[in-house]
Amino acid sequence: MSKEENIYQKDLINMILGGLIALKSEQQVGSVSYSPGSETLFLGKWLKRAKKQRLYPKSVSENIDNFLMLYTKKGRNADLISSFHQIYNEYQTIKINSEDFENNPKQRFDTAMDVLREKNWFISVPITHDDTVDGPYQSDKDKELFVMKKDWDEVFDDQNELIKPLNVSVVSAHQEAIDSLYLHGFILAKDTSIKNIKGGYHHYKIFPDNKYHGTAAIPSKYKN
C-alpha cells in the first residue's frame, strides 16, 4: 500500500472527492452559491443521502457519521467544506516522495533556506535562546524562520540524514516557508503543542522520511 493510502484510505478519498464533485456540479449550474455556509449545507444534505442510499462502503461509515454529527450540531457553521478540502488537499500533499530528490535532507533543507533568504527572509538556524530562562523567543522581523539550538543539535546524523523530528517556527508569511520546504522534499506538520505568545507565529515539525503525525500544512499548489 502506498504511503498516502496508509494515512487516508482509498474509500475515504473517493467519498470526499464524490462530495466535492457533486458540489462543483451544482455550483456550475447555479444551484449552490460559493459561500462556505451554502457549501456546507449542500454537503450535509449530500452526506445524509449518501448514508441513506449506502453509496459508500462500511469502511467510511464512521467518517460519514462524524461529519453528520457535526452538521446536526452546527448546521451551516459546521464548515464541512473546509474539512473536505483539508482531507483531499492533504492526500495530494503526502504523495511527495523524499527518495525522489537527489540531495540528502541536510542539503535540501539548506537550499530551501537559501531560497527564503533570496526572498528577504531572516533565517535563524539555529538560534541561541533559552526559553526556559528568557521566555519564548520574540522576533522583531517581518519574515523569519527560526529553529532553537536545543531542537537543532543532533537532528542530522553524520550522513546528513534527518534522524528525529525537527521543530521549525515561522513568523508572518508562513505560506512561503511551507512552499519552499515542500519544493525541496519536506512536509511541514502543524505543531499545536506550542502556545503562541502573539499572532503571526506558526509552529511546525519536519519528520524523517515525511512520516508525520497530525495535520499537514498544505502547499500553495494544492490549495483551493
N, C-alpha and C positions, 0 to 999 in steps of 0.2 A: 504494500500500500504506500502511496506517495505521502510526503510529509504533510501536504495540505489536507489529504483525506484523513490523516491521523487526528488532526485538530478539528476539522469540520467534515463530518460525514457527507457523502455524496447526496443522500436523500434530503438532508437539511438544505444543502445548497440548491438542489432542484426546487425545493419548496420556496425558498427565499426568491430565487430567480423567477419562479412562476408568478409569485405575487407582484414583483416589480414589473414584469412584462404585462400582466393584466392591468396594472395601474397605468402604465405608459399608453396602452391601447385606448383606455378610457379618456385619458388626457388629450390624446391626439384628435379625438372626435368631439372634444369639449364637454364631456360629461363630468369630469372631475377637475377642479382647479389645481394650481400648482402650490397652494399653501400647505404647510405641514399638517394643519388641522384637518383639512379636507382629505389629504392623502392618508392620514391615519384612520379616518372614518372609513374610507374605502377599504383599506387593508383589514380593518376589524371585521367588516362585513364579509370580505373575501375569506378570511380565516374561518369564520363561522360556517360558510358554505363548504369550504374545503374539509372541515371536520365532519359535517353532516353527510356529505357525499363520499367520504372516505377517499379523497383524491390522492392521498399520500400514505406511504407505509407506516406501520406502527412505530417504526424507529424514530419518527419525528412527532409522535402524538404528544409527548411531554412538552416539546418545544411549542407546539400549537396551543396546548392548554395554558402554558405560561404566558404566551402572548395574549390569549383571550382573557386570562385573569387580570392582566394589567389593563387591557382595554375596557373590561367591565368596570374596573375600579376608577379609571381616569378618563375614559371616553376619548375625545379628540386630543386631550392633553397627554395621552399615553406615549405620544411621539414614536409610534411603531415604525414610521418611515425612517427615522434615524437608526433604529435598531436593525432594520432590514439592510440599510446601506452599510452600516458598520460591519455586519457579518459578511456580506458579499465582498466589500472592498478589502476586508482583512484576508479573506480567502484568496483574492487576487494578489495581495501583497506578499503572502508567505510562499508564493511559487518561486521566489528567488532562491537560487542555489549558490551558496558561497564557494562551492567547489568549481564553479564556472569561471571564477576570477583567478587570473594568473598569479598575482602577488599574494603574499601572506597577509594575515589580518593586521599586523602592526603597520606594514607598508600601506595598506589600503586605508587604514584609519588616518595615518599621517597625511596621505594625499587628500582625503576628504577635508581635513583641517586646512590644508593649503588652499583648497578651493574656497572655503569660507573666508579665509584671510583676504583673498582677492576681492571678496565682496564686502570688505571693510568690517569683518568680524574681529573681535578680540578673542584670541584662543588662549585660555589659561589652563594648560595641561602639562604637568599638574600644578595646582595652586597650593602654596603652603599656608594653610589656615586651619587652626584648631577650633572647630566649632564647639567643642566641649568646654573650652576656656573662653573664647572670644564671642561665642554665639554664632548663629547662622551667618554665612558669608553674604554680604550685601554688595551687589555690583553697582557701579556708577556709570556703566557703559550702556549704550543703546542696544547693542547686539554683542552678546558674549556667550561663549560656550566654555564651561569650566568643569574640571574634574579635581576633586580633593586628592591630595597626595596619599592619604590613607587608602583611598579607593584605587589609586593608580599603581602602587607598589605591588610588584609580583603578579600583575594581572596578565602579563605576557610571559611565556617561557623563553628558553634560550633559542628556540627556533622561530620566535616571534608569533607563536600561535596564542590565541586568546584561550586561557585556561580557567577563567572564572568570570562571573558577571561583572561588567564594568558600569559603574554609576556615572551618568552624564547629566549635567544640568545646563539648561539653556535659558537665556534671558531674552525676552522680547520676541523677535521674528522666528519662532521655532520651526515654521514650515521649511525655511531654507536649510536649517540644520538636518531636519528629517530627510529632505530630498538629497542633500549632499551625501549623507551617510548611506542612504539606500542605494544611490548610484554606484557606490563603492562596496556594495555587498552586505550592508548591515541593516537589520530590522531593529527599530527602537521600540521597546516595550514600555508602556506608561508605568511609572513608579508612583503609586498612590500612597506609599508608606511615609513619604516626606511631606510635612506640612509647610505650605508656603508662608513666608513672613510678609509678603506683599504680592500684589498682582504682577503678572508678566514673567513669572518663573515657571519653568516646566522641567520635570524630572523624569529621566528615562533610565532603562537598563539595556545594555547590549549583552546578549548571551552567546556563549561559544556555539558555533555552528547554527546560530539563529534559533536554537531550541528554547524559545522564550516561554515565560509564564505570564498570564494576564492578558492585557489588551494591546494590540499593536498600534503604533502611530501610523496613519495612512499617508503615503507619499502623494504628491500632487497628481501624478499620472493616474491614480486610481480613485481620486476624489470626484464626487459628482458635481 
